[in-house]
Amino acid sequence: MDVPGLLEAAGLLVPEGAATENSITVNDVWEYLAHDEWEVALGLLEELGDDRPLPAAFWQSLADAAERLRLERSAAWCRWRCSETHHGVVRAELTLRPAGSTFRKRPVPGPGVLRPMWDIGRRLPTGEASLHIGGLWVEYTPSLELGERAAVRIVPLTPSQWTDVRIGQEIAMHEDRAVAATAVVLEVRPPTVAVAGG
């Protein structure tokens, strides 16, 4: 499917009457598509997907369109959002430990590259923390500097292990035995698509 076809397919999955904070609707998308403004249409569709759960097919169509347009960050973002439909997402305010307090010497990359372990409150029979893998996307910035704080999105590798995570809970990020960062949970969204073996 070509770029306009992929964007049209995604647009058809947006609920009728859906609008962004700036009153952008899918009708605006159709207008830009009619004038071959594909990048603008893609951006508007991403905005329309920000405030409501949309199916994986929506995000996959956008990811495919972004790849064809060679918009790498946009493609990565749309693939990330597609994974959220399958695995759920925990949004949190993350604070990285300062330089010298952990092994990390560089900023955390923003676009979903890191897959750290998380202490989400579960315990092993021995009483030690049971750590669970969750991918990390730093919102609104390409990276997070040591000692700084940012809003993040965490996609659990195994959603069934994250069902007890609650808003307001503090969780800890690990890249080794030491705590690399702490995060306060702001929002928990379960998967919208069933995952086999989840």
C-alpha positions as CSV (number, residue, x, y, z in Angstrom):
1,M,0.0,0.0,0.0
2,D,1.3,3.5,-0.8
3,V,1.6,6.3,1.8
4,P,-1.8,8.0,1.0
5,G,-3.5,4.6,1.3
6,L,-1.8,3.8,4.6
7,L,-2.8,7.2,6.0
8,E,-6.4,6.8,4.7
9,A,-6.6,3.3,6.3
10,A,-5.4,4.8,9.6
11,G,-7.8,7.7,9.3
12,L,-10.8,5.3,8.9
13,L,-9.9,3.8,12.3
14,V,-10.3,7.1,14.2
15,P,-13.8,7.3,15.9
16,E,-16.2,9.7,14.4
17,G,-16.2,13.0,16.3
18,A,-12.7,12.5,17.7
19,A,-10.8,15.7,18.0
20,T,-7.5,17.0,19.5
21,E,-7.2,19.8,22.1
22,N,-6.8,22.1,19.1
23,S,-10.1,20.9,17.5
24,I,-8.3,18.9,14.8
25,T,-10.4,16.1,13.4
26,V,-10.0,13.4,10.8
27,N,-11.6,15.8,8.3
28,D,-8.5,18.0,8.6
29,V,-6.5,14.9,7.7
30,W,-8.6,14.3,4.6
31,E,-7.9,17.9,3.6
32,Y,-4.2,17.5,3.8
33,L,-4.2,14.2,2.0
34,A,-6.2,15.8,-0.8
35,H,-3.3,18.2,-1.2
36,D,-0.5,15.6,-1.0
37,E,0.6,17.0,2.4
38,W,1.4,13.5,3.7
39,E,3.8,14.5,6.5
40,V,1.2,16.9,7.9
41,A,-1.5,14.3,7.7
42,L,0.7,11.8,9.5
43,G,1.4,14.3,12.3
44,L,-2.3,15.0,12.7
45,L,-3.2,11.4,12.9
46,E,-0.5,10.9,15.6
47,E,-2.1,13.7,17.5
48,L,-5.5,12.2,17.1
49,G,-4.2,8.9,18.6
50,D,-2.7,10.6,21.7
51,D,-5.8,10.9,23.8
52,R,-7.7,7.7,23.1
53,P,-6.9,4.1,22.7
54,L,-6.8,3.2,19.0
55,P,-6.3,-0.3,17.5
56,A,-2.8,-1.7,16.7
57,A,-3.7,-1.5,12.9
58,F,-3.9,2.3,13.3
59,W,-0.4,2.6,14.6
60,Q,1.0,0.0,12.3
61,S,-0.4,1.9,9.3
62,L,1.2,5.1,10.5
63,A,4.5,3.3,11.2
64,D,4.5,1.9,7.7
65,A,3.7,5.4,6.2
66,A,6.4,7.0,8.3
67,E,9.0,4.5,7.2
68,R,8.1,5.1,3.5
69,L,8.5,8.8,4.2
70,R,11.8,8.2,5.9
71,L,10.7,9.8,9.1
72,E,12.6,7.5,11.5
73,R,11.6,9.0,14.8
74,S,7.9,9.1,13.8
75,A,8.1,5.5,12.6
76,A,9.7,4.4,15.9
77,W,7.0,6.3,17.9
78,C,4.2,4.7,15.9
79,R,5.7,1.2,16.4
80,W,6.1,2.0,20.1
81,R,2.4,3.0,20.3
82,C,1.5,-0.3,18.5
83,S,3.4,-2.2,21.2
84,E,1.4,-0.3,23.8
85,T,-1.8,-1.8,22.4
86,H,-0.4,-5.3,22.9
87,H,1.4,-4.8,26.2
88,G,-0.2,-1.9,27.9
89,V,1.7,1.2,29.2
90,V,2.7,2.7,32.4
91,R,3.3,6.5,32.3
92,A,5.5,7.8,35.0
93,E,7.7,10.7,36.2
94,L,11.2,9.3,36.2
95,T,14.2,10.7,38.1
96,L,17.6,9.4,37.1
97,R,20.3,9.1,39.7
98,P,23.1,11.6,39.4
99,A,26.4,10.9,37.8
100,G,28.7,8.7,39.9
101,S,25.9,7.0,41.9
102,T,25.4,4.2,39.3
103,F,27.4,2.6,36.5
104,R,25.6,4.8,33.9
105,K,27.9,7.4,32.4
106,R,25.7,8.7,29.6
107,P,22.1,10.0,29.2
108,V,19.3,7.6,28.7
109,P,18.2,7.6,25.1
110,G,14.7,8.8,24.6
111,P,13.1,6.8,21.7
112,G,12.4,3.4,23.2
113,V,15.8,1.9,22.9
114,L,16.4,0.9,26.6
115,R,14.8,-2.2,28.1
116,P,15.7,-1.9,31.8
117,M,14.5,-4.1,34.7
118,W,11.9,-2.6,37.2
119,D,11.1,-3.2,40.8
120,I,7.4,-2.9,40.8
121,G,6.8,-4.2,44.3
122,R,6.7,-7.9,43.7
123,R,8.9,-10.2,45.9
124,L,10.6,-13.5,45.3
125,P,10.1,-16.3,47.9
126,T,13.4,-15.2,49.4
127,G,12.1,-11.7,50.0
128,E,14.2,-10.1,47.4
129,A,12.7,-7.8,44.8
130,S,11.4,-9.6,41.7
131,L,12.5,-7.5,38.7
132,H,10.5,-7.2,35.5
133,I,11.6,-5.9,32.1
134,G,9.8,-2.9,30.6
135,G,10.9,-0.8,27.6
136,L,11.4,2.9,28.2
137,W,10.4,5.9,26.0
138,V,11.3,9.3,27.4
139,E,8.6,11.7,26.3
140,Y,9.2,15.2,24.7
141,T,13.0,14.9,24.6
142,P,15.6,12.9,22.7
143,S,17.4,11.8,25.9
144,L,17.4,12.2,29.7
145,E,20.5,13.5,31.4
146,L,21.9,12.0,34.6
147,G,20.2,13.5,37.6
148,E,17.3,14.9,35.7
149,R,13.6,14.1,35.6
150,A,11.2,13.5,32.7
151,A,7.8,12.0,31.8
152,V,8.3,8.4,30.5
153,R,6.3,5.6,29.0
154,I,7.1,2.0,30.1
155,V,5.9,-1.0,28.1
156,P,5.9,-4.2,30.1
157,L,7.5,-7.2,28.4
158,T,5.0,-9.5,30.3
159,P,1.9,-7.5,31.0
160,S,0.4,-10.0,33.4
161,Q,3.2,-9.3,35.9
162,W,2.4,-5.6,36.0
163,T,-1.3,-5.8,36.9
164,D,-0.8,-4.6,40.5
165,V,1.0,-1.4,39.5
166,R,-1.1,1.6,40.6
167,I,-1.1,5.4,40.1
168,G,1.0,7.1,42.8
169,Q,3.2,4.0,43.3
170,E,7.0,4.5,43.3
171,I,8.9,2.0,41.2
172,A,12.6,1.6,40.7
173,M,14.6,1.1,37.5
174,H,17.6,-1.2,37.5
175,E,20.3,-1.7,34.9
176,D,22.4,-3.7,37.4
177,R,21.9,-4.5,41.1
178,A,21.8,-0.8,42.0
179,V,18.8,1.5,41.6
180,A,19.4,3.6,38.5
181,A,16.3,5.7,38.7
182,T,13.0,6.0,40.6
183,A,9.6,6.7,39.0
184,V,6.2,7.8,40.3
185,V,3.4,6.2,38.3
186,L,1.0,8.7,36.7
187,E,-1.2,6.5,34.6
188,V,-1.7,2.7,33.9
189,R,-3.3,1.5,30.7
190,P,-3.8,-2.2,30.2
191,P,-3.3,-3.8,26.8
192,T,-6.2,-3.3,24.4
193,V,-5.2,-6.4,22.4
194,A,-4.9,-9.8,24.0
195,V,-1.4,-11.2,24.0
196,A,-0.8,-14.9,23.8
197,G,1.0,-16.1,26.9
198,G,0.8,-12.5,28.3
